[in-house]
Amino acid sequence: MAGAPLVAALVAPLFVALLLIVGFAPALDGRGPLGEGGRLTVAEAVLLRDYGFLERHLAAGGTLSAPSAVRAGLLTGAELQLTPLEAATVIGYEELFEYVWTRTPDAQRARVDDLFCLARRSGHAALTARLEPLAAAADCAAARYPW
């Protein structure tokens, strides 16, 4: 019976390694933490603050301008279409907003009035203050909201 502790000492790390491989295997092929839904979209990566995904997307020639799907349950009960700037505005995380803002084409940034109204509606005071000087003529009653 002297070999039992040795066997346990060898089997335990192998068991832990197997659990880690099984647990992280979906992430190795690009799927995110959303399980069965498949790969992350750019808007979902923004909502999840996944800078690595965004960097890989940009390095592969992608942009941060097009709307993409956000699965039901991640933000609201329904599936949405959000641009990366809208996603960054909705969560109100200033560092991420700046990251997306500086990598977004001017055509998307021109919608600053809608972004200002979205930040205000979402209750993000600091982001609202950041956008207010750029949205001098914002009419939030006429703003386009993603939901």
MDAnalysis code that builds the backbone (N, CA, C; Angstrom):
import MDAnalysis as mda
import numpy as np

u = mda.Universe.empty(441, n_residues=147, atom_resindex=np.repeat(np.arange(147), 3), trajectory=True)
u.add_TopologyAttr("name", ["N", "CA", "C"] * 147)
u.add_TopologyAttr("resid", np.arange(1, 148))
u.add_TopologyAttr("resname", ["MET", "ALA", "GLY", "ALA", "PRO", "LEU", "VAL", "ALA", "ALA", "LEU", "VAL", "ALA", "PRO", "LEU", "PHE", "VAL", "ALA", "LEU", "LEU", "LEU", "ILE", "VAL", "GLY", "PHE", "ALA", "PRO", "ALA", "LEU", "ASP", "GLY", "ARG", "GLY", "PRO", "LEU", "GLY", "GLU", "GLY", "GLY", "ARG", "LEU", "THR", "VAL", "ALA", "GLU", "ALA", "VAL", "LEU", "LEU", "ARG", "ASP", "TYR", "GLY", "PHE", "LEU", "GLU", "ARG", "HIS", "LEU", "ALA", "ALA", "GLY", "GLY", "THR", "LEU", "SER", "ALA", "PRO", "SER", "ALA", "VAL", "ARG", "ALA", "GLY", "LEU", "LEU", "THR", "GLY", "ALA", "GLU", "LEU", "GLN", "LEU", "THR", "PRO", "LEU", "GLU", "ALA", "ALA", "THR", "VAL", "ILE", "GLY", "TYR", "GLU", "GLU", "LEU", "PHE", "GLU", "TYR", "VAL", "TRP", "THR", "ARG", "THR", "PRO", "ASP", "ALA", "GLN", "ARG", "ALA", "ARG", "VAL", "ASP", "ASP", "LEU", "PHE", "CYS", "LEU", "ALA", "ARG", "ARG", "SER", "GLY", "HIS", "ALA", "ALA", "LEU", "THR", "ALA", "ARG", "LEU", "GLU", "PRO", "LEU", "ALA", "ALA", "ALA", "ALA", "ASP", "CYS", "ALA", "ALA", "ALA", "ARG", "TYR", "PRO", "TRP"])
u.atoms.positions = np.array([
    [0.803, -1.202, 0.000],
    [0.000, 0.000, 0.000],
    [0.843, 1.261, 0.000],
    [2.135, 1.119, 0.037],
    [3.002, 2.285, 0.051],
    [2.944, 3.029, -1.269],
    [2.499, 2.359, -2.352],
    [2.438, 2.991, -3.661],
    [1.187, 3.831, -3.869],
    [0.171, 3.702, -3.000],
    [-1.090, 4.429, -3.170],
    [-0.891, 5.945, -3.145],
    [-0.112, 6.499, -2.200],
    [0.096, 7.949, -2.225],
    [0.820, 8.410, -3.487],
    [1.729, 7.579, -3.987],
    [2.444, 7.927, -5.200],
    [1.499, 7.944, -6.399],
    [0.620, 6.975, -6.491],
    [-0.364, 6.925, -7.575],
    [-1.286, 8.142, -7.482],
    [-1.743, 8.465, -6.290],
    [-2.624, 9.617, -6.097],
    [-1.909, 10.912, -6.471],
    [-0.628, 10.985, -6.122],
    [0.145, 12.186, -6.448],
    [0.333, 12.347, -7.951],
    [0.347, 11.258, -8.685],
    [0.485, 11.324, -10.136],
    [-0.853, 11.521, -10.848],
    [-1.898, 10.907, -10.327],
    [-3.207, 10.961, -10.977],
    [-3.888, 12.311, -10.755],
    [-3.760, 12.895, -9.593],
    [-4.453, 14.153, -9.286],
    [-4.098, 15.273, -10.265],
    [-2.814, 15.527, -10.548],
    [-2.506, 16.586, -11.516],
    [-3.018, 16.273, -12.923],
    [-2.994, 15.001, -13.302],
    [-3.519, 14.622, -14.620],
    [-5.025, 14.866, -14.692],
    [-5.717, 14.578, -13.605],
    [-7.156, 14.809, -13.551],
    [-7.471, 16.301, -13.646],
    [-6.738, 17.110, -12.927],
    [-6.928, 18.566, -12.981],
    [-6.635, 19.085, -14.387],
    [-5.578, 18.602, -14.997],
    [-5.238, 19.022, -16.362],
    [-6.346, 18.648, -17.332],
    [-6.904, 17.451, -17.189],
    [-8.003, 17.014, -18.051],
    [-9.217, 17.920, -17.879],
    [-9.552, 18.262, -16.643],
    [-10.678, 19.166, -16.397],
    [-10.447, 20.533, -17.041],
    [-9.228, 21.042, -16.939],
    [-8.919, 22.336, -17.550],
    [-9.033, 22.279, -19.068],
    [-8.539, 21.208, -19.659],
    [-8.616, 21.076, -21.116],
    [-10.068, 21.005, -21.575],
    [-10.870, 20.209, -20.899],
    [-12.283, 20.089, -21.262],
    [-12.996, 21.417, -21.032],
    [-12.681, 22.098, -19.961],
    [-13.340, 23.368, -19.646],
    [-12.984, 24.492, -20.584],
    [-11.736, 24.531, -21.056],
    [-11.288, 25.635, -21.896],
    [-11.252, 25.308, -23.380],
    [-11.551, 24.086, -23.754],
    [-11.505, 23.699, -25.170],
    [-12.375, 24.588, -26.060],
    [-13.598, 24.956, -25.656],
    [-14.387, 25.833, -26.531],
    [-13.705, 27.173, -26.806],
    [-12.980, 27.703, -25.838],
    [-12.315, 28.994, -26.029],
    [-11.134, 28.877, -26.986],
    [-10.563, 27.693, -27.092],
    [-9.402, 27.518, -27.958],
    [-9.743, 27.669, -29.429],
    [-10.993, 27.409, -29.811],
    [-11.359, 27.566, -31.223],
    [-12.087, 28.883, -31.484],
    [-12.014, 29.823, -30.533],
    [-12.537, 31.156, -30.759],
    [-13.899, 31.415, -30.156],
    [-14.542, 30.401, -29.644],
    [-15.841, 30.629, -29.028],
    [-15.639, 31.309, -27.693],
    [-16.546, 32.186, -27.396],
    [-16.433, 32.931, -26.149],
    [-17.191, 32.269, -25.031],
    [-17.461, 33.001, -23.982],
    [-18.099, 32.450, -22.795],
    [-19.606, 32.288, -22.952],
    [-20.116, 32.443, -24.163],
    [-21.553, 32.380, -24.351],
    [-22.041, 30.990, -24.708],
    [-21.191, 29.999, -24.579],
    [-21.589, 28.613, -24.730],
    [-21.979, 28.233, -26.136],
    [-23.159, 27.714, -26.288],
    [-23.614, 27.136, -27.542],
    [-23.811, 28.154, -28.655],
    [-23.754, 29.432, -28.375],
    [-24.058, 30.446, -29.375],
    [-23.003, 30.637, -30.439],
    [-21.876, 29.994, -30.345],
    [-20.847, 30.157, -31.361],
    [-19.878, 31.265, -31.017],
    [-19.270, 31.826, -32.047],
    [-18.226, 32.842, -31.859],
    [-18.814, 34.182, -31.410],
    [-17.977, 34.930, -30.717],
    [-18.352, 36.283, -30.312],
    [-18.477, 37.182, -31.533],
    [-19.355, 38.150, -31.450],
    [-19.393, 39.217, -32.443],
    [-18.574, 40.375, -31.888],
    [-18.303, 41.352, -32.729],
    [-17.514, 42.501, -32.273],
    [-18.255, 43.244, -31.159],
    [-19.552, 43.461, -31.312],
    [-20.314, 44.166, -30.279],
    [-20.303, 43.387, -28.964],
    [-20.413, 42.065, -29.027],
    [-20.357, 41.257, -27.807],
    [-18.981, 41.349, -27.156],
    [-17.933, 41.357, -27.962],
    [-16.583, 41.490, -27.423],
    [-16.430, 42.815, -26.684],
    [-17.025, 43.874, -27.219],
    [-16.982, 45.170, -26.529],
    [-17.734, 45.073, -25.205],
    [-18.933, 44.508, -25.228],
    [-19.730, 44.400, -24.001],
    [-19.019, 43.572, -22.935],
    [-18.246, 42.589, -23.372],
    [-17.517, 41.724, -22.437],
    [-16.116, 42.244, -22.125],
    [-15.777, 43.409, -22.692],
    [-14.465, 44.038, -22.485],
    [-13.326, 43.115, -22.907],
    [-13.509, 42.445, -24.022],
    [-12.528, 41.485, -24.515],
    [-11.574, 42.190, -25.475],
    [-10.577, 42.871, -24.897],
    [-9.601, 43.608, -25.698],
    [-8.822, 42.680, -26.626],
    [-8.548, 41.471, -26.185],
    [-7.807, 40.518, -27.010],
    [-8.552, 40.205, -28.294],
    [-9.850, 39.966, -28.189],
    [-10.661, 39.708, -29.378],
    [-10.611, 40.911, -30.313],
    [-10.774, 42.106, -29.747],
    [-10.788, 43.320, -30.568],
    [-9.451, 43.535, -31.265],
    [-8.358, 43.307, -30.559],
    [-7.028, 43.445, -31.173],
    [-6.838, 42.445, -32.311],
    [-7.247, 41.193, -32.082],
    [-7.125, 40.178, -33.138],
    [-7.998, 40.539, -34.333],
    [-9.192, 41.054, -34.071],
    [-10.108, 41.455, -35.130],
    [-9.492, 42.570, -35.979],
    [-8.927, 43.562, -35.328],
    [-8.295, 44.669, -36.046],
    [-7.047, 44.209, -36.797],
    [-6.255, 43.362, -36.175],
    [-5.027, 42.863, -36.812],
    [-5.344, 42.036, -38.058],
    [-6.513, 41.413, -38.072],
    [-6.924, 40.603, -39.223],
    [-7.574, 41.461, -40.314],
    [-7.573, 42.779, -40.130],
    [-8.131, 43.677, -41.137],
    [-9.566, 44.089, -40.887],
    [-10.133, 43.696, -39.746],
    [-11.507, 44.084, -39.413],
    [-11.589, 45.539, -38.986],
    [-12.803, 46.041, -38.922],
    [-13.025, 47.419, -38.470],
    [-13.957, 47.409, -37.272],
    [-14.076, 48.561, -36.646],
    [-14.992, 48.731, -35.518],
    [-16.131, 49.664, -35.923],
    [-16.638, 49.496, -37.139],
    [-17.679, 50.407, -37.597],
    [-19.030, 49.735, -37.823],
    [-19.058, 48.492, -38.194],
    [-20.315, 47.840, -38.568],
    [-21.080, 47.345, -37.345],
    [-22.401, 47.438, -37.406],
    [-23.202, 46.830, -36.333],
    [-23.061, 45.313, -36.391],
    [-23.176, 44.684, -35.239],
    [-23.187, 43.227, -35.188],
    [-24.175, 42.785, -34.117],
    [-24.534, 41.520, -34.189],
    [-25.558, 40.987, -33.288],
    [-25.041, 40.881, -31.859],
    [-25.963, 41.115, -30.935],
    [-25.739, 40.852, -29.518],
    [-26.836, 39.887, -29.112],
    [-26.440, 38.715, -28.681],
    [-27.415, 37.679, -28.346],
    [-28.339, 38.090, -27.216],
    [-29.561, 37.600, -27.311],
    [-30.549, 37.824, -26.256],
    [-29.983, 37.322, -24.935],
    [-30.199, 38.108, -23.895],
    [-29.745, 37.726, -22.571],
    [-28.426, 38.349, -22.165],
    [-27.655, 38.828, -23.131],
    [-26.376, 39.448, -22.787],
    [-26.577, 40.881, -22.309],
    [-27.496, 41.590, -22.942],
    [-27.764, 42.978, -22.573],
    [-29.242, 43.174, -22.252],
    [-30.089, 42.657, -23.110],
    [-31.537, 42.714, -22.899],
    [-32.102, 41.327, -23.173],
    [-33.403, 41.205, -23.098],
    [-34.041, 39.921, -23.364],
    [-34.164, 39.591, -24.833],
    [-33.855, 40.549, -25.693],
    [-33.990, 40.341, -27.135],
    [-32.631, 40.489, -27.808],
    [-32.496, 39.888, -28.988],
    [-31.273, 40.086, -29.771],
    [-31.263, 41.519, -30.286],
    [-30.082, 42.131, -30.276],
    [-29.919, 43.513, -30.729],
    [-28.848, 43.581, -31.804],
    [-28.844, 44.667, -32.534],
    [-27.753, 45.006, -33.446],
    [-27.124, 46.278, -32.896],
    [-25.841, 46.213, -32.536],
    [-25.143, 47.373, -31.981],
    [-23.836, 47.594, -32.720],
    [-23.494, 48.859, -32.902],
    [-22.138, 49.159, -33.364],
    [-21.220, 49.033, -32.143],
    [-19.929, 48.880, -32.369],
    [-19.013, 48.841, -31.223],
    [-19.089, 50.108, -30.355],
    [-19.272, 51.272, -30.975],
    [-19.395, 52.504, -30.186],
    [-20.662, 52.495, -29.337],
    [-21.756, 51.994, -29.889],
    [-22.986, 51.895, -29.098],
    [-22.789, 50.938, -27.926],
    [-22.146, 49.810, -28.190],
    [-21.897, 48.842, -27.119],
    [-21.030, 49.456, -26.022],
    [-19.986, 50.157, -26.412],
    [-19.109, 50.800, -25.424],
    [-19.858, 51.876, -24.644],
    [-20.763, 52.578, -25.299],
    [-21.543, 53.623, -24.646],
    [-22.526, 53.021, -23.650],
    [-23.177, 51.938, -24.041],
    [-24.173, 51.301, -23.178],
    [-23.564, 50.839, -21.862],
    [-22.350, 50.264, -21.913],
    [-21.767, 49.791, -20.656],
    [-21.073, 50.911, -19.889],
    [-20.751, 52.015, -20.576],
    [-20.234, 53.197, -19.886],
    [-18.838, 53.069, -19.314],
    [-18.071, 52.111, -19.780],
    [-16.705, 51.924, -19.304],
    [-15.816, 52.854, -20.118],
    [-15.358, 53.952, -19.484],
    [-14.691, 55.031, -20.217],
    [-13.438, 54.589, -20.965],
    [-12.612, 53.766, -20.351],
    [-11.380, 53.326, -21.005],
    [-11.693, 52.551, -22.281],
    [-12.692, 51.691, -22.225],
    [-13.086, 50.918, -23.397],
    [-13.715, 51.830, -24.452],
    [-14.510, 52.800, -24.018],
    [-15.097, 53.743, -24.964],
    [-13.981, 54.463, -25.730],
    [-12.964, 54.928, -25.027],
    [-11.851, 55.630, -25.687],
    [-11.110, 54.703, -26.648],
    [-10.930, 53.455, -26.244],
    [-10.274, 52.470, -27.106],
    [-11.046, 52.337, -28.423],
    [-12.354, 52.174, -28.333],
    [-13.184, 52.010, -29.540],
    [-13.251, 53.326, -30.314],
    [-13.431, 54.438, -29.618],
    [-13.563, 55.756, -30.252],
    [-12.353, 56.062, -31.130],
    [-11.164, 55.799, -30.610],
    [-9.947, 56.138, -31.364],
    [-9.678, 55.184, -32.525],
    [-10.422, 54.088, -32.595],
    [-10.234, 53.111, -33.674],
    [-11.460, 53.026, -34.583],
    [-12.346, 53.999, -34.470],
    [-13.582, 54.001, -35.246],
    [-13.504, 55.049, -36.343],
    [-13.947, 54.707, -37.552],
    [-13.946, 55.686, -38.643],
    [-14.806, 56.912, -38.318],
    [-14.436, 58.042, -38.893],
    [-15.142, 59.302, -38.633],
    [-16.634, 59.227, -38.928],
    [-17.032, 58.433, -39.916],
    [-18.455, 58.337, -40.263],
    [-19.277, 57.832, -39.074],
    [-18.748, 56.905, -38.321],
    [-19.450, 56.410, -37.133],
    [-19.386, 57.426, -36.006],
    [-18.244, 58.070, -35.866],
    [-18.091, 59.061, -34.801],
    [-18.996, 60.263, -35.038],
    [-19.441, 60.469, -36.266],
    [-20.334, 61.585, -36.576],
    [-21.690, 61.432, -35.886],
    [-22.012, 60.239, -35.429],
    [-23.277, 60.000, -34.722],
    [-23.166, 60.339, -33.234],
    [-22.328, 61.287, -32.909],
    [-22.047, 61.604, -31.512],
    [-23.298, 62.065, -30.762],
    [-24.256, 62.698, -31.437],
    [-25.483, 63.111, -30.756],
    [-26.230, 61.898, -30.205],
    [-26.358, 60.848, -31.028],
    [-27.028, 59.626, -30.570],
    [-26.254, 58.976, -29.428],
    [-24.934, 58.976, -29.528],
    [-24.116, 58.379, -28.468],
    [-24.250, 59.153, -27.158],
    [-24.267, 60.485, -27.263],
    [-24.468, 61.320, -26.078],
    [-25.799, 60.984, -25.413],
    [-26.858, 60.916, -26.208],
    [-28.188, 60.616, -25.660],
    [-28.241, 59.210, -25.069],
    [-27.573, 58.259, -25.716],
    [-27.524, 56.894, -25.205],
    [-26.771, 56.838, -23.878],
    [-25.666, 57.557, -23.774],
    [-24.914, 57.602, -22.514],
    [-25.758, 58.222, -21.409],
    [-26.460, 59.289, -21.743],
    [-27.316, 59.951, -20.748],
    [-28.451, 59.037, -20.323],
    [-29.075, 58.391, -21.307],
    [-30.195, 57.494, -21.014],
    [-29.728, 56.287, -20.190],
    [-28.491, 55.842, -20.410],
    [-27.953, 54.686, -19.691],
    [-27.438, 55.051, -18.300],
    [-27.418, 56.364, -17.987],
    [-27.020, 56.811, -16.658],
    [-25.528, 56.888, -16.424],
    [-24.758, 57.038, -17.485],
    [-23.298, 57.110, -17.348],
    [-22.852, 58.577, -17.373],
    [-22.799, 59.174, -16.200],
    [-22.532, 60.613, -16.073],
    [-21.184, 61.013, -16.660],
    [-20.145, 60.251, -16.385],
    [-18.814, 60.627, -16.874],
    [-18.751, 60.568, -18.394],
    [-19.341, 59.556, -18.978],
    [-19.342, 59.441, -20.436],
    [-20.242, 60.507, -21.063],
    [-21.341, 60.818, -20.405],
    [-22.212, 61.895, -20.874],
    [-21.437, 63.209, -20.889],
    [-20.705, 63.484, -19.813],
    [-19.900, 64.713, -19.738],
    [-18.807, 64.708, -20.806],
    [-18.238, 63.555, -21.092],
    [-17.190, 63.440, -22.126],
    [-17.743, 63.791, -23.498],
    [-18.976, 63.370, -23.786],
    [-19.570, 63.558, -25.118],
    [-20.324, 64.879, -25.271],
    [-20.716, 65.484, -24.169],
    [-21.547, 66.695, -24.231],
    [-20.952, 67.812, -25.079],
    [-19.662, 68.143, -24.967],
    [-19.118, 69.224, -25.803],
    [-19.171, 68.917, -27.297],
    [-19.179, 67.632, -27.652],
    [-19.217, 67.239, -29.059],
    [-20.638, 67.152, -29.600],
    [-21.599, 67.130, -28.700],
    [-23.003, 66.959, -29.092],
    [-23.798, 68.202, -28.751],
    [-23.345, 69.318, -29.251],
    [-23.947, 70.610, -28.890],
    [-25.429, 70.705, -29.230],
    [-25.841, 70.091, -30.322],
    [-27.228, 70.227, -30.764],
    [-28.021, 68.941, -30.582],
    [-27.659, 68.142, -29.609],
    [-28.323, 66.846, -29.427],
    [-29.786, 67.016, -29.044],
    [-30.655, 66.340, -29.785],
    [-32.087, 66.299, -29.494],
    [-32.402, 64.856, -29.098],
    [-32.356, 64.592, -27.803],
    [-32.492, 63.210, -27.345],
    [-33.887, 62.637, -27.576],
    [-34.865, 63.494, -27.798],
    [-36.198, 62.993, -28.128],
    [-36.205, 62.355, -29.517],
    [-35.301, 62.783, -30.376],
    [-35.246, 62.258, -31.742],
    [-34.079, 61.290, -31.937],
    [-33.350, 60.977, -30.863],
    [-32.167, 60.116, -30.984],
    [-32.563, 58.692, -31.368],
    [-31.639, 58.030, -32.060],
    [-31.846, 56.632, -32.446],
    [-31.220, 55.761, -31.369],
    [-32.065, 54.980, -30.695],
    [-31.595, 54.057, -29.677],
    [-31.616, 52.638, -30.240],
    [-30.691, 51.806, -29.801],
    [-30.622, 50.460, -30.374],
    [-31.758, 49.534, -29.918],
    [-32.573, 49.956, -28.975],
    [-33.707, 49.134, -28.566],
    [-34.924, 49.972, -28.324],
])
